[in-house]
Amino acid sequence: MEHPTIMVTGGAGFIGSNFVHHILYEMTGARVIVFDKLTYAGNLENLADIIKDKRVTFIQGDICNRQIVTEVMSACDWVVNFAAETHVDRSIAEPEAFIATDIMGAFTLLEVAREYKIKRFMQISTDEVYGNAEAPGGMSRPSLESDALKPLSPYAASKAGADRLAFSYWATFGLPVIITRCSNNYGPYQYPEKQLPLYICNALSNRELPVYGDGKSTRDWIHVEDHCAALSLLLRAPLEQVAGEVFNISGNEERSILENALAVLKITGQPDSLLSFVTDRPGHVLRHAVNAEKLEKRLGWQPHRRFSEGILQTVTWYREHPEWIQHILARHDSFLEHALIAGAHEIHRQ
Ligand SMILES: NC(=O)c1ccc[n+]([C@@H]2O[C@H](COP(=O)([O-])OP(=O)(O)OC[C@H]3O[C@@H](n4cnc5c(N)ncnc54)[C@H](O)[C@@H]3O)[C@@H](O)[C@H]2O)c1
């Protein structure tokens, strides 16, 4: 389809807004309907430069609201579902919203997609659904799409529920579902509660960088642009190659919390004395990493941006957009304030 109308839920958040930019650039004939509740994580400033593009429509709404979802989706060809509660630490403190949005919201979207015979439904899942990256015998190795799901946090469990629910709509109803499980993203427009933007904002403001435990637990990092390129490729691929399938997406850059903190301190010219080691939490995953060979073999996708280059670009972006950060701080999100200022050590896990 050359000129699809694409409903992008959660399109005012971090990855969703980057994706909207990406798809408008790549598919000049596409129309995009950004559908977003604008929770604390949603931010219209993420779309400021494209909101007046006549190919873009913004609608504020909740993916749990079947009526408004129906009104919007009935005019769409494809759906990409980014909308979710996404912060692991908030899911430990207040899991209810995660069940509502990540599971019931996805269910509502899938039901309406089935009714309106949506031609492509992409469910943005996450590598968090695997739990610790390990082979069935327990040996540590990057997760494969065929591995068992062992989510460890309410966030991961709610995403795992939506992931499998989406698959069931393919298996049961033939809805053309594509499921992606990407590793940790970083880049412009990421809400500063997450690890890297928190480190960057704190380093730029001369505040401590909290490091969980001994800082050795690792994640696999991908620049958000590489993630969006993979999603775009999957969305436009021949349906028989992707429908009903799960694809891991990886940056192939495993790094520990401590390595990330040190990298940010170095780029911002801050001393290592800003490191602050804090108590780890139960349920913290030691290693997240995914094997993305399936996507590479099927569609020839590979990440292009090395971490060393991507983190430099990201720090520069945050340095050059102090007003973006200030507007977020002006909302007085107590969870974020606690993370950034008072008890920075409590809330930064991604
Ligand atoms: N950030 C990562 O590293 C990462 C990695 C893999 C997968 N993912 C997945 O990618 C997606 C986007 O993640 P992100 O980091 O951009 O998240 P984010 O928190 O920055 O953005 C989430 C967006 O969803 C919107 N939203 C929340 N509840 C909604 C509701 N009920 N109805 C409509 N909109 C709602 C928010 O307003 C916000 O704009 C999520 O599904 C997440 O699970 C994220």
The ligand as an SDF file (V2000), in Angstrom:
LIG
                    3D

 44 48  0  0  0  0  0  0  0  0999 V2000
   11.8920    2.8570   25.8070 N   0  0  0  0  0  0  0  0  0  0  0  0
   12.4140    1.6630   25.5210 C   0  0  0  0  0  0  0  0  0  0  0  0
   13.6060    1.4520   25.7190 O   0  0  0  0  0  0  0  0  0  0  0  0
   11.5420    0.5780   24.9440 C   0  0  0  0  0  0  0  0  0  0  0  0
   12.1460   -0.6090   24.4980 C   0  0  0  0  0  0  0  0  0  0  0  0
   11.3540   -1.5910   23.9030 C   0  0  0  0  0  0  0  0  0  0  0  0
   10.0080   -1.3980   23.7730 C   0  0  0  0  0  0  0  0  0  0  0  0
    9.4250   -0.2470   24.2390 N   0  0  0  0  0  0  0  0  0  0  0  0
    7.9740   -0.0690   24.0460 C   0  0  0  0  0  0  0  0  0  0  0  0
    7.8330    0.9860   23.1230 O   0  0  0  0  0  0  0  0  0  0  0  0
    6.6220    1.7150   23.4090 C   0  0  0  0  0  0  0  0  0  0  0  0
    6.9320    3.1910   23.5730 C   0  0  0  0  0  0  0  0  0  0  0  0
    7.8780    3.3440   24.6220 O   0  0  0  0  0  0  0  0  0  0  0  0
    8.4090    4.8000   25.0240 P   0  0  0  0  0  0  0  0  0  0  0  0
    9.6810    4.6100   25.7220 O   0  0  0  0  0  0  0  0  0  0  0  0
    8.3180    5.6800   23.8600 O   0  0  0  0  0  0  0  0  0  0  0  0
    7.2970    5.2210   26.0850 O   0  0  0  0  0  0  0  0  0  0  0  0
    6.8490    6.6430   26.6390 P   0  0  0  0  0  0  0  0  0  0  0  0
    6.4820    6.4000   28.0540 O   0  0  0  0  0  0  0  0  0  0  0  0
    7.8550    7.6840   26.3110 O   0  0  0  0  0  0  0  0  0  0  0  0
    5.5450    6.9840   25.7880 O   0  0  0  0  0  0  0  0  0  0  0  0
    4.3170    6.3220   25.9610 C   0  0  0  0  0  0  0  0  0  0  0  0
    3.2450    7.1400   25.2570 C   0  0  0  0  0  0  0  0  0  0  0  0
    2.0000    6.4390   25.3830 O   0  0  0  0  0  0  0  0  0  0  0  0
    0.9860    7.3750   25.7520 C   0  0  0  0  0  0  0  0  0  0  0  0
   -0.0590    6.6550   26.4870 N   0  0  0  0  0  0  0  0  0  0  0  0
    0.0560    6.0800   27.7190 C   0  0  0  0  0  0  0  0  0  0  0  0
   -1.1160    5.5290   28.0820 N   0  0  0  0  0  0  0  0  0  0  0  0
   -1.9870    5.7390   27.0430 C   0  0  0  0  0  0  0  0  0  0  0  0
   -3.3440    5.4040   26.8220 C   0  0  0  0  0  0  0  0  0  0  0  0
   -4.0460    4.7230   27.7310 N   0  0  0  0  0  0  0  0  0  0  0  0
   -3.9010    5.7520   25.6510 N   0  0  0  0  0  0  0  0  0  0  0  0
   -3.2050    6.4470   24.7130 C   0  0  0  0  0  0  0  0  0  0  0  0
   -1.9240    6.8300   24.8910 N   0  0  0  0  0  0  0  0  0  0  0  0
   -1.3160    6.4630   26.0380 C   0  0  0  0  0  0  0  0  0  0  0  0
    1.7140    8.4070   26.6000 C   0  0  0  0  0  0  0  0  0  0  0  0
    0.9930    9.6260   26.6870 O   0  0  0  0  0  0  0  0  0  0  0  0
    3.0320    8.5300   25.8660 C   0  0  0  0  0  0  0  0  0  0  0  0
    2.9560    9.4970   24.8320 O   0  0  0  0  0  0  0  0  0  0  0  0
    6.0260    1.0760   24.6530 C   0  0  0  0  0  0  0  0  0  0  0  0
    5.0250    0.1850   24.2550 O   0  0  0  0  0  0  0  0  0  0  0  0
    7.2040    0.3280   25.2730 C   0  0  0  0  0  0  0  0  0  0  0  0
    6.7590   -0.7740   26.0050 O   0  0  0  0  0  0  0  0  0  0  0  0
   10.1590    0.7480   24.8150 C   0  0  0  0  0  0  0  0  0  0  0  0
  1  2  1  0
  2  3  2  0
  2  4  1  0
  4  5  1  0
  4 44  2  0
  5  6  2  0
  6  7  1  0
  7  8  2  0
  8  9  1  0
  8 44  1  0
  9 10  1  0
  9 42  1  0
 10 11  1  0
 11 12  1  0
 11 40  1  0
 12 13  1  0
 13 14  1  0
 14 15  2  0
 14 16  1  0
 14 17  1  0
 17 18  1  0
 18 19  2  0
 18 20  1  0
 18 21  1  0
 21 22  1  0
 22 23  1  0
 23 24  1  0
 23 38  1  0
 24 25  1  0
 25 26  1  0
 25 36  1  0
 26 27  1  0
 26 35  1  0
 27 28  2  0
 28 29  1  0
 29 30  1  0
 29 35  2  0
 30 31  1  0
 30 32  2  0
 32 33  1  0
 33 34  2  0
 34 35  1  0
 36 37  1  0
 36 38  1  0
 38 39  1  0
 40 41  1  0
 40 42  1  0
 42 43  1  0
M  CHG  2   8   1  16  -1
M  END
$$$$
